[in-house]
Amino acid sequence: MNKPIFVTLALGAAIAFAGPASAEKFKATLDGKAEVPATTSSGTGTADVDYDAASKKLSWKVTYSGLTGPATAAHFHGPAETGKNANPAVPIPNIASSPVEGSATLTDAQAADLLAGKYYINIHTAANPAGEIRGQVMK
């Protein structure tokens, strides 16, 4: 086998067997003090979030406890820095039981906001319809 063909085959094999690019890892710690305005809820939560830039896939696992009642909704909100409010950007379905896992494909603008630290997660309840616990999504 001549050298150019061998090099081409070797390069092709390396590309074919290369693993996917690793996802960027994010975390959020949710509590009532982070809500704007703050709540007196003793509820807490965490979110482990992965983002794959190649596919624009956002994946999450949200765990919570101690809410004033059943969770009625949850979202990623943005763009907003800590202490600021923003509209829902990505829904988190099936939040009624903890933990909840899911994924969504982001737009370019949503991805830019996530990477800039301008997304937060909040969980809503009947007693706190604007949000009971909240946490900024950070690397």
Residue pairs with C-beta under 8 A, 6 or more apart in sequence:
20 52
20 54
21 52
21 53
21 54
23 50
23 51
23 52
23 57
23 59
24 50
24 51
24 52
24 53
24 115
24 139
25 48
25 49
25 50
25 139
26 47
26 48
26 49
26 50
26 51
26 114
26 137
26 138
26 139
27 46
27 47
27 48
27 49
27 137
27 138
28 46
28 47
28 49
28 120
28 121
28 135
28 136
28 137
28 138
29 44
29 45
29 46
29 135
30 43
30 44
30 45
30 46
30 47
30 64
30 121
30 122
30 123
30 133
30 134
30 135
31 41
31 43
31 44
31 45
31 133
31 134
31 135
32 38
32 39
32 40
32 41
32 42
32 43
32 132
32 133
32 134
33 39
34 82
34 120
34 133
34 134
34 135
34 136
35 41
35 122
35 128
35 130
35 131
35 132
35 133
35 134
36 83
36 84
36 85
36 134
39 128
39 131
39 132
39 133
41 66
41 67
41 68
41 128
41 132
41 133
42 66
43 64
43 65
43 66
43 67
43 68
43 123
43 132
43 133
44 64
44 65
44 66
44 133
45 62
45 63
45 64
45 65
45 98
45 123
45 133
45 135
46 62
46 63
46 64
46 135
47 60
47 61
47 62
47 63
47 121
47 135
47 137
48 60
48 61
49 58
49 59
49 60
49 137
50 58
50 59
50 60
51 57
51 58
51 59
51 106
51 111
51 114
51 115
52 59
53 111
55 105
56 105
56 106
56 107
56 108
56 111
57 103
57 104
57 105
57 106
58 76
58 90
58 103
58 104
58 105
58 106
58 114
59 101
59 102
59 103
60 92
60 101
60 102
60 103
60 121
61 99
61 100
61 101
62 74
62 92
62 95
62 98
62 99
62 100
62 101
62 121
62 123
63 98
63 99
64 71
64 98
64 123
64 133
65 98
67 123
67 125
67 132
67 133
68 125
68 126
68 127
68 128
68 132
69 125
69 126
69 127
70 96
70 125
70 126
71 95
71 96
71 98
71 123
71 124
71 125
72 95
72 96
72 124
72 125
72 126
72 129
73 91
73 95
73 123
73 124
74 91
74 92
74 95
74 100
74 121
74 122
74 123
74 124
75 88
75 89
75 90
75 91
75 92
75 121
75 122
76 88
76 89
76 90
76 92
76 114
76 119
76 120
76 121
76 137
77 85
77 86
77 87
77 88
77 89
77 119
77 120
77 121
77 122
78 86
78 89
78 110
78 113
78 114
78 118
78 119
78 120
79 86
79 89
79 113
79 116
79 118
79 119
80 86
80 118
80 119
80 120
81 117
81 118
81 136
82 120
82 136
86 118
86 120
89 110
89 113
89 119
90 104
90 106
90 110
91 104
92 100
92 102
92 121
93 100
93 102
94 100
94 102
95 123
106 114
113 119
114 137
117 136
117 137
117 138
117 139
119 136
119 137
120 134
120 135
120 136
120 137
121 134
121 135
121 137
122 131
122 132
122 133
122 134
122 135
123 131
123 132
123 133
123 134
124 130
124 131
124 132
125 132
